[in-house]
Each structure stands twice: as C-alpha cells, then as structure tokens.
Amino acid sequence: MKFSTQVKPISYLKSHAAEIVRDISESREPMLITQNGEAKLVVMDVRSYEEHEETLALLKLLALGHREIEQGRFRPADDVFAEMDKDDPP
C-alpha cells in the first residue's frame, strides 16, 4: 500500500465525498488527507479497518505471549495436554 498514489487535500474530501466513498469501497486502498500540506488523516473502508484491528489484536496477543515466555510464565505443552486428558471423563 503506497499512500503516495492516494494523497488528496481536505478540500477534495469536502467536494468529492461520495466519489471517495465509492472508490475506496471498491479499491480498498486507503486515502491520505492533507491539510495545509501536512498529513492529517487516513480514510479507509470499514472492512479494511476491521481487518486491520483484528491483525493488531492478534499481534498484541503474540507480544503478550512472548513476554510471558521471556518471564518464564509458561508450561510445557505435554503437561497441558496430559492435564486435559486427565480431566476428560471416560
């Protein structure tokens, strides 16, 4: 994803909102909006935003798990599975 191909001033956003919604919904490419020549916001479709949020949530879980491993707060998988087998009724 290259923002350089989708950079528009805020005046364009104001005057072309419906067109922007259609284009972004179809292409799923985000658009960078500038104000006074400075990047101010990113406009993206909802599906892409939701996927982005899900990806961030998974990365946070991985980072937390990695931190727990570094702190020695884990159990070997064989122990966990053995405990699960023990708790299952025959």
DSSP file (Angstrom, degrees, kcal/mol; ACC not computed):
  #  RESIDUE AA STRUCTURE BP1 BP2  ACC     N-H-->O    O-->H-N    N-H-->O    O-->H-N    TCO  KAPPA ALPHA  PHI   PSI    X-CA   Y-CA   Z-CA
    1    1 A M              0   0    0      0, 0.0     2,-0.6     0, 0.0     3,-0.1   0.000 360.0 360.0 360.0 120.4    0.0    0.0    0.0
    2    2 A K    >   -     0   0    0      1,-0.1     3,-1.1    28,-0.1     4,-0.3  -0.940 360.0-165.3-113.3 115.8    1.5    3.3   -1.1
    3    3 A F  G >  S+     0   0    0     -2,-0.6     3,-1.6     1,-0.2    29,-0.3   0.759  81.7  78.1 -67.5 -23.0    0.0    6.4    0.3
    4    4 A S  G 3  S+     0   0    0      1,-0.3     3,-0.4     2,-0.1    -1,-0.2   0.747  92.7  50.3 -61.6 -22.5    1.8    8.4   -2.4
    5    5 A T  G <  S+     0   0    0     -3,-1.1    -1,-0.3     1,-0.2    -2,-0.2   0.608 113.9  44.9 -88.5 -11.5   -0.8    7.4   -5.0
    6    6 A Q  S <  S+     0   0    0     -3,-1.6    26,-2.9    -4,-0.3     2,-0.5  -0.368  75.7 132.8-129.2  52.4   -3.8    8.3   -2.8
    7    7 A V  E     +a   32   0A   0     -3,-0.4    26,-0.2    24,-0.2    24,-0.0  -0.921  24.3 165.6-108.9 125.8   -3.0   11.7   -1.4
    8    8 A K  E     -a   33   0A   0     24,-2.7    26,-2.4    -2,-0.5     2,-0.1  -0.980  35.0-113.5-137.7 148.4   -5.6   14.4   -1.5
    9    9 A P  E >>  -a   34   0A   0      0, 0.0     4,-1.4     0, 0.0     3,-1.0  -0.404  35.1-108.9 -75.4 159.8   -6.2   17.8    0.2
   10   10 A I  H 3> S+     0   0    0     24,-2.1     4,-2.3     1,-0.3     5,-0.2   0.807 118.1  63.8 -60.6 -29.7   -9.0   18.2    2.6
   11   11 A S  H 3> S+     0   0    0      1,-0.2     4,-1.9     2,-0.2    -1,-0.3   0.863 100.9  51.9 -62.8 -34.6  -10.8   20.4    0.0
   12   12 A Y  H <> S+     0   0    0     -3,-1.0     4,-1.7     2,-0.2    -1,-0.2   0.904 108.0  51.5 -66.6 -41.1  -11.0   17.4   -2.3
   13   13 A L  H  < S+     0   0    0     -4,-1.4     4,-0.3     1,-0.2    -2,-0.2   0.919 110.2  49.6 -59.9 -44.1  -12.5   15.3    0.5
   14   14 A K  H  < S+     0   0    0     -4,-2.3     3,-0.4     1,-0.2    -1,-0.2   0.891 118.6  36.5 -63.1 -41.0  -15.2   18.0    1.1
   15   15 A S  H  < S+     0   0    0     -4,-1.9    -1,-0.2     1,-0.2    -2,-0.2   0.593 125.4  36.6 -92.8 -10.6  -16.2   18.3   -2.5
   16   16 A H     X  +     0   0    0     -4,-1.7     4,-2.6    -3,-0.1     5,-0.2  -0.025  69.9 132.0-130.1  31.1  -15.9   14.7   -3.6
   17   17 A A  H  > S+     0   0    0     -3,-0.4     4,-2.6    -4,-0.3     5,-0.2   0.900  75.6  46.8 -55.6 -48.6  -17.1   12.7   -0.5
   18   18 A A  H  > S+     0   0    0      1,-0.2     4,-2.2     2,-0.2    -1,-0.2   0.904 114.1  48.2 -62.7 -41.4  -19.5   10.4   -2.4
   19   19 A E  H  > S+     0   0    0      2,-0.2     4,-2.8     1,-0.2    -1,-0.2   0.899 111.3  50.6 -64.6 -41.0  -16.9    9.6   -5.1
   20   20 A I  H  X S+     0   0    0     -4,-2.6     4,-2.9     2,-0.2     5,-0.3   0.922 109.2  51.0 -63.6 -44.6  -14.2    8.9   -2.5
   21   21 A V  H  X S+     0   0    0     -4,-2.6     4,-2.2    -5,-0.2    -2,-0.2   0.934 113.4  45.6 -58.4 -46.5  -16.5    6.5   -0.6
   22   22 A R  H  X S+     0   0    0     -4,-2.2     4,-2.1     2,-0.2    -2,-0.2   0.945 115.2  45.9 -62.3 -49.4  -17.3    4.7   -3.8
   23   23 A D  H  X S+     0   0    0     -4,-2.8     4,-3.0     1,-0.2     5,-0.3   0.916 115.5  44.9 -63.0 -45.0  -13.6    4.5   -4.9
   24   24 A I  H  X S+     0   0    0     -4,-2.9     4,-2.5     1,-0.2    21,-0.3   0.888 111.7  53.3 -68.9 -37.8  -12.3    3.4   -1.6
   25   25 A S  H  < S+     0   0    0     -4,-2.2    -1,-0.2    -5,-0.3    -2,-0.2   0.886 116.3  39.7 -62.7 -38.1  -15.0    0.9   -1.1
   26   26 A E  H  < S+     0   0    0     -4,-2.1    -2,-0.2    -5,-0.2    -1,-0.2   0.926 126.0  32.8 -76.7 -46.8  -14.2   -0.7   -4.5
   27   27 A S  H  < S-     0   0    0     -4,-3.0    -3,-0.2    -5,-0.2    -2,-0.2   0.757  86.7-145.9 -84.1 -24.6  -10.4   -0.5   -4.4
   28   28 A R     <  +     0   0    0     -4,-2.5    -4,-0.1    -5,-0.3    -3,-0.1   0.713  53.9 136.6  60.5  22.4  -10.0   -1.0   -0.6
   29   29 A E        -     0   0    0     -6,-0.3    -1,-0.3    -5,-0.2    -2,-0.1  -0.871  54.2-125.6 -97.5 129.0   -7.0    1.4   -0.9
   30   30 A P        -     0   0    0      0, 0.0     2,-0.4     0, 0.0    14,-0.2  -0.278  17.5-138.9 -70.1 160.0   -6.8    4.0    1.9
   31   31 A M  E     - B   0  43A   0     12,-2.6    12,-3.1   -26,-0.0     2,-0.5  -0.979   5.3-140.5-123.0 133.6   -6.5    7.7    1.1
   32   32 A L  E     -aB   7  42A   0    -26,-2.9   -24,-2.7    -2,-0.4     2,-0.5  -0.822  17.1-155.3 -93.1 125.6   -4.3   10.1    2.9
   33   33 A I  E     -aB   8  41A   0      8,-3.1     7,-2.9    -2,-0.5     8,-1.6  -0.877   8.3-160.8-105.7 131.9   -5.9   13.5    3.5
   34   34 A T  E     -aB   9  39A   0    -26,-2.4   -24,-2.1    -2,-0.5     2,-0.4  -0.775   9.6-163.6-110.1 155.0   -3.7   16.6    3.9
   35   35 A Q  E >  S- B   0  38A   0      3,-2.6     3,-1.6    -2,-0.3    -2,-0.0  -0.978  82.0  -9.3-136.9 124.1   -4.4   20.0    5.5
   36   36 A N  T 3  S-     0   0    0     -2,-0.4     3,-0.1     1,-0.3    -1,-0.1   0.869 130.8 -56.5  54.2  38.9   -2.1   22.9    4.7
   37   37 A G  T 3  S+     0   0    0      1,-0.2     2,-0.4     0, 0.0    -1,-0.3   0.481 116.1 112.6  77.4   2.9    0.3   20.4    3.1
   38   38 A E  E <  S-B   35   0A   0     -3,-1.6    -3,-2.6     1,-0.0    -1,-0.2  -0.908  75.6-109.8-112.9 135.0    0.5   18.2    6.2
   39   39 A A  E     +B   34   0A   0     -2,-0.4    -5,-0.2    -5,-0.2     3,-0.1  -0.413  44.9 163.2 -61.1 129.0   -0.8   14.7    6.5
   40   40 A K  E     -     0   0A   0     -7,-2.9     2,-0.3     1,-0.4    -6,-0.2   0.709  52.4  -4.1-120.8 -37.1   -3.8   14.8    8.9
   41   41 A L  E     -B   33   0A   0     -8,-1.6    -8,-3.1     2,-0.0     2,-0.4  -0.986  51.2-128.9-157.1 165.2   -5.9   11.6    8.5
   42   42 A V  E     -B   32   0A   0     -2,-0.3     2,-0.5   -10,-0.2   -10,-0.2  -0.976  18.1-155.1-119.6 131.2   -6.3    8.4    6.6
   43   43 A V  E     +B   31   0A   0    -12,-3.1   -12,-2.6    -2,-0.4     2,-0.3  -0.916  25.0 161.2-106.7 129.2   -9.7    7.4    5.1
   44   44 A M        -     0   0    0     -2,-0.5   -19,-0.1   -14,-0.2     2,-0.1  -0.958  40.7 -93.9-143.5 161.5  -10.3    3.7    4.6
   45   45 A D     >  -     0   0    0     -2,-0.3     4,-2.2   -21,-0.3     5,-0.2  -0.371  37.0-115.3 -74.7 157.4  -13.2    1.3    4.1
   46   46 A V  H  > S+     0   0    0      1,-0.2     4,-2.9     2,-0.2     5,-0.2   0.888 112.6  54.6 -62.6 -42.2  -14.8   -0.4    7.1
   47   47 A R  H  > S+     0   0    0      1,-0.2     4,-2.3     2,-0.2    -1,-0.2   0.916 110.4  46.4 -60.9 -43.2  -13.8   -3.9    6.0
   48   48 A S  H  > S+     0   0    0      2,-0.2     4,-2.4     1,-0.2    -1,-0.2   0.902 112.2  51.5 -64.6 -40.2  -10.2   -2.9    5.8
   49   49 A Y  H  X S+     0   0    0     -4,-2.2     4,-2.6     2,-0.2    -2,-0.2   0.926 110.1  48.4 -61.8 -45.5  -10.4   -1.1    9.1
   50   50 A E  H  X S+     0   0    0     -4,-2.9     4,-2.4     2,-0.2    -2,-0.2   0.910 112.0  48.9 -62.4 -42.4  -11.9   -4.2   10.8
   51   51 A E  H  X S+     0   0    0     -4,-2.3     4,-2.3    -5,-0.2    -1,-0.2   0.898 110.8  51.4 -63.2 -39.6   -9.2   -6.5    9.3
   52   52 A H  H  X S+     0   0    0     -4,-2.4     4,-2.4     2,-0.2    -2,-0.2   0.925 110.5  47.9 -62.2 -45.5   -6.5   -4.0   10.5
   53   53 A E  H  X S+     0   0    0     -4,-2.6     4,-2.3     2,-0.2    -2,-0.2   0.890 111.1  50.8 -64.1 -40.3   -7.9   -4.0   14.0
   54   54 A E  H  X S+     0   0    0     -4,-2.4     4,-2.2     2,-0.2    -1,-0.2   0.905 110.0  50.5 -63.3 -41.3   -8.1   -7.8   14.1
   55   55 A T  H  X S+     0   0    0     -4,-2.3     4,-2.4     1,-0.2    -2,-0.2   0.920 110.3  49.2 -62.6 -44.2   -4.5   -8.0   12.9
   56   56 A L  H  X S+     0   0    0     -4,-2.4     4,-2.3     1,-0.2    -2,-0.2   0.902 109.4  52.4 -62.2 -40.7   -3.4   -5.6   15.7
   57   57 A A  H  X S+     0   0    0     -4,-2.3     4,-2.1     2,-0.2    -1,-0.2   0.916 110.5  47.6 -62.0 -42.9   -5.3   -7.6   18.3
   58   58 A L  H  X S+     0   0    0     -4,-2.2     4,-2.4     1,-0.2    -1,-0.2   0.903 110.7  51.4 -64.9 -40.8   -3.5  -10.8   17.2
   59   59 A L  H  X S+     0   0    0     -4,-2.4     4,-2.4     1,-0.2    -1,-0.2   0.883 108.7  51.7 -64.0 -37.3   -0.2   -9.1   17.2
   60   60 A K  H  X S+     0   0    0     -4,-2.3     4,-2.7     2,-0.2    -1,-0.2   0.913 109.1  50.4 -64.3 -42.1   -0.8   -7.9   20.8
   61   61 A L  H  X S+     0   0    0     -4,-2.1     4,-2.5     2,-0.2    -2,-0.2   0.915 111.3  48.5 -61.4 -42.5   -1.7  -11.4   21.9
   62   62 A L  H  X S+     0   0    0     -4,-2.4     4,-2.5     2,-0.2    -2,-0.2   0.911 111.6  49.5 -63.8 -41.7    1.5  -12.7   20.3
   63   63 A A  H  X S+     0   0    0     -4,-2.4     4,-2.4     2,-0.2    -2,-0.2   0.909 111.5  48.9 -64.5 -41.7    3.5  -10.0   22.0
   64   64 A L  H  X S+     0   0    0     -4,-2.7     4,-2.3     2,-0.2    -2,-0.2   0.919 112.2  48.7 -63.2 -42.8    1.9  -10.8   25.4
   65   65 A G  H  X S+     0   0    0     -4,-2.5     4,-2.2     1,-0.2    -2,-0.2   0.905 110.8  50.3 -62.7 -41.5    2.6  -14.5   24.9
   66   66 A H  H  X S+     0   0    0     -4,-2.5     4,-2.5     1,-0.2    -1,-0.2   0.908 109.8  51.0 -62.8 -41.8    6.2  -13.7   24.0
   67   67 A R  H  X S+     0   0    0     -4,-2.4     4,-1.7     1,-0.2    -2,-0.2   0.906 109.2  50.5 -63.2 -41.8    6.6  -11.6   27.1
   68   68 A E  H  <>S+     0   0    0     -4,-2.3     5,-2.9     2,-0.2     4,-0.2   0.894 109.8  50.5 -64.4 -38.9    5.2  -14.3   29.3
   69   69 A I  H ><5S+     0   0    0     -4,-2.2     3,-1.6     1,-0.2    -2,-0.2   0.933 109.0  51.5 -62.7 -45.0    7.6  -16.8   27.8
   70   70 A E  H 3<5S+     0   0    0     -4,-2.5    -1,-0.2     1,-0.3    -2,-0.2   0.839 110.0  50.2 -60.0 -32.4   10.5  -14.4   28.5
   71   71 A Q  T 3<5S-     0   0    0     -4,-1.7    -1,-0.3    -5,-0.2    -2,-0.2   0.408 117.9-113.9 -87.0   2.3    9.4  -14.1   32.1
   72   72 A G  T < 5S+     0   0    0     -3,-1.6     2,-1.3    -4,-0.2    -3,-0.2   0.664  71.5 138.9  77.4  16.2    9.2  -17.9   32.5
   73   73 A R      < +     0   0    0     -5,-2.9     2,-0.3    -6,-0.2    -1,-0.2  -0.603  41.3  91.8 -97.0  75.8    5.5  -17.9   32.9
   74   74 A F        -     0   0    0     -2,-1.3    -9,-0.0    -5,-0.1     0, 0.0  -0.972  58.7-138.8-155.1 165.8    4.6  -21.0   30.8
   75   75 A R        -     0   0    0     -2,-0.3     5,-0.0     2,-0.0    -2,-0.0  -0.965  36.6 -96.8-127.9 148.4    4.1  -24.7   31.0
   76   76 A P    >>  -     0   0    0      0, 0.0     4,-1.6     0, 0.0     3,-0.6  -0.354  32.0-124.0 -61.0 143.2    5.3  -27.4   28.6
   77   77 A A  H 3> S+     0   0    0      1,-0.2     4,-2.7     2,-0.2     5,-0.3   0.847 109.7  61.1 -59.0 -36.5    2.6  -28.4   26.1
   78   78 A D  H 3> S+     0   0    0      1,-0.2     4,-2.2     2,-0.2    -1,-0.2   0.887 104.1  49.8 -59.5 -38.6    2.9  -32.1   27.2
   79   79 A D  H <> S+     0   0    0     -3,-0.6     4,-2.2     2,-0.2    -1,-0.2   0.915 111.0  48.6 -65.8 -42.5    1.9  -31.1   30.7
   80   80 A V  H  X S+     0   0    0     -4,-1.6     4,-2.1     2,-0.2    -2,-0.2   0.931 113.6  46.0 -63.9 -45.9   -1.2  -29.1   29.5
   81   81 A F  H  X S+     0   0    0     -4,-2.7     4,-2.5     1,-0.2    -1,-0.2   0.882 111.0  52.7 -66.5 -37.5   -2.4  -32.0   27.2
   82   82 A A  H  X S+     0   0    0     -4,-2.2     4,-2.0    -5,-0.3    -1,-0.2   0.910 109.9  48.9 -63.6 -40.6   -1.8  -34.5   30.0
   83   83 A E  H  X S+     0   0    0     -4,-2.2     4,-1.8     2,-0.2    -2,-0.2   0.888 110.5  50.8 -65.4 -38.7   -3.9  -32.4   32.3
   84   84 A M  H  X S+     0   0    0     -4,-2.1     4,-1.1     2,-0.2    -2,-0.2   0.910 110.3  49.2 -64.9 -42.0   -6.7  -32.1   29.7
   85   85 A D  H  < S+     0   0    0     -4,-2.5     3,-0.3     1,-0.2    -2,-0.2   0.880 109.6  52.7 -63.4 -38.6   -6.7  -35.9   29.2
   86   86 A K  H  < S+     0   0    0     -4,-2.0    -1,-0.2     1,-0.2    -2,-0.2   0.865 109.1  49.2 -65.9 -37.1   -6.9  -36.4   32.9
   87   87 A D  H  < S+     0   0    0     -4,-1.8    -1,-0.2    -5,-0.1    -2,-0.2   0.667  89.0  98.0 -79.5 -17.0   -9.9  -34.1   33.2
   88   88 A D  S  < S-     0   0    0     -4,-1.1    -4,-0.0    -3,-0.3    -3,-0.0  -0.560  78.7-122.9 -73.0 130.3  -11.9  -35.7   30.3
   89   89 A P              0   0    0      0, 0.0    -2,-0.1     0, 0.0    -1,-0.1  -0.426 360.0 360.0 -69.9 150.0  -14.5  -38.3   31.6
   90   90 A P              0   0    0      0, 0.0    -2,-0.1     0, 0.0     0, 0.0   0.496 360.0 360.0 -67.9 360.0  -14.0  -41.8   30.2
